[in-house]
Amino acid sequence: MGNVTRKGASSQPQAIRYLTEVRRLVMALAALVTAVGSVIALFVR
């Protein structure tokens, strides 16, 4: 039981790190989508 709780406590920072990585990925994807959207808008005009 003690090992399980210790494992959960150590895995929390990893989850936070994973969340920050996912957030960074989402932000990069959003920037890409906006850039592509602006380029498409230029071509459509």
C-alpha positions in Angstrom: 0.0 0.0 0.0 2.8 2.4 0.9 4.5 1.8 -2.5 1.3 2.6 -4.3 0.8 6.0 -2.6 4.5 6.8 -3.1 4.1 5.9 -6.8 1.0 8.1 -7.1 2.8 11.1 -5.5 5.8 10.7 -7.8 3.6 10.4 -10.9 1.9 13.8 -10.2 4.8 16.0 -11.5 4.9 13.8 -14.6 1.2 14.5 -15.2 1.7 18.2 -14.7 4.6 18.1 -17.2 2.5 16.1 -19.6 -0.3 18.7 -19.3 2.1 21.6 -20.0 3.5 19.7 -23.0 -0.1 19.1 -24.3 -0.9 22.8 -23.8 2.2 23.8 -25.7 1.2 21.4 -28.5 -2.3 22.8 -28.6 -0.9 26.4 -28.7 1.4 25.4 -31.6 -1.5 23.8 -33.4 -3.7 26.9 -32.9 -0.9 29.1 -34.3 -0.5 26.8 -37.3 -4.3 26.8 -37.9 -4.4 30.6 -37.8 -1.4 30.9 -40.1 -2.9 28.5 -42.6 -6.3 30.2 -42.3 -4.8 33.6 -43.1 -2.9 32.2 -46.1 -6.1 30.5 -47.4 -8.0 33.8 -46.9 -5.3 35.6 -49.0 -5.6 33.0 -51.7 -9.4 33.0 -51.6 -9.4 36.8 -52.1 
